[in-house]
Structures are given as C-alpha cells and as structure tokens.
Amino acid sequence: MLPFTLCIIKNNKEELLMLFRNKKPNKDKWNFVGGKIEPGETHEQAAIREAEEETGLTIKEIIYRGVVK
C-alpha cells in the first residue's frame, strides 16, 4: 500500500474544511483533503499538492503531526 496524506485544513475561525466525495472508494461520504504520496515527494509536498488539486487552495503553513501505521 502506498503512503498517503490526510490534511485537516482550518481557517482563522477554527472551521474545518471537508469534502463530500463523489468517487469510490469514499463515494457519498464526508472526508478531509488528501491522497497518495507520489514517489520522491515529502509528506509536506504531497499535502500542499493534494490541497491545491482538490480545493484550489494554496496552503501557506503546514503543521506536521506524524505518521499513522
């Protein structure tokens, strides 16, 4: 299994951004932004890329919280 990111994005009002998924495997479910880490990418680079791909947002600050195994 490839490693992936899960990004919890919040604004200055402490509101969290979630997406309602339209594709399998999480179709019709709410989830946070994220996706597979591509070969050669760091966790941070993948989080920034996924956030932009899925939301159009440019992330300016990342707080890395760790790895779940």
FENKA-V346861 format. One record per residue. N is the residue number from 0. PHI is phi in radians with two decimals (999 if undefined). PSI is psi in whole degrees, 0 to 359 (* if undefined). D_FIRST is the distance of its C-alpha to the first C-alpha in whole Angstrom. Layout:
# FENKA-V346861
{{N;PHI;PSI;D_FIRST} {N;PHI;PSI;D_FIRST}}
This chain:
# FENKA-V346861
{{0;999;135;0} {1;-1.33;148;4} {2;-1.22;155;7} {3;-2.48;167;9} {4;-1.85;154;13} {5;-2.36;116;15} {6;-1.90;121;19} {7;-1.75;106;22} {8;-1.80;126;25} {9;-2.25;151;28} {10;-1.64;186;31} {11;-1.25;354;35} {12;-1.72;7;36} {13;1.19;22;33} {14;-1.50;140;31} {15;-1.70;143;28} {16;-1.68;125;26} {17;-2.24;156;24} {18;-2.01;142;23} {19;-1.62;112;24} {20;-1.31;139;21} {21;-1.92;356;22} {22;-2.16;154;19} {23;-1.16;151;17} {24;-1.57;356;15} {25;-1.91;28;17} {26;-0.96;137;20} {27;1.15;26;23} {28;-2.21;150;22} {29;-1.48;139;22} {30;-2.70;164;20} {31;-1.41;167;19} {32;-1.18;145;19} {33;2.86;179;15} {34;2.97;187;12} {35;-1.20;144;10} {36;-1.50;124;11} {37;-1.38;153;12} {38;-0.94;133;13} {39;1.54;351;16} {40;-1.54;147;16} {41;-1.48;166;17} {42;-1.01;318;15} {43;-1.15;316;19} {44;-1.09;319;19} {45;-1.13;319;16} {46;-1.09;316;18} {47;-1.10;315;21} {48;-1.12;312;20} {49;-1.09;318;18} {50;-1.05;317;21} {51;-1.21;317;23} {52;-1.09;317;22} {53;-1.55;338;21} {54;-2.23;341;25} {55;1.45;0;27} {56;-1.42;146;27} {57;-1.79;114;28} {58;-1.42;130;26} {59;-1.77;334;29} {60;-2.44;131;28} {61;-2.10;135;24} {62;-1.97;107;24} {63;-1.30;128;21} {64;-1.89;345;21} {65;2.29;189;18} {66;-2.07;136;14} {67;-1.86;129;13} {68;-1.98;*;11}}
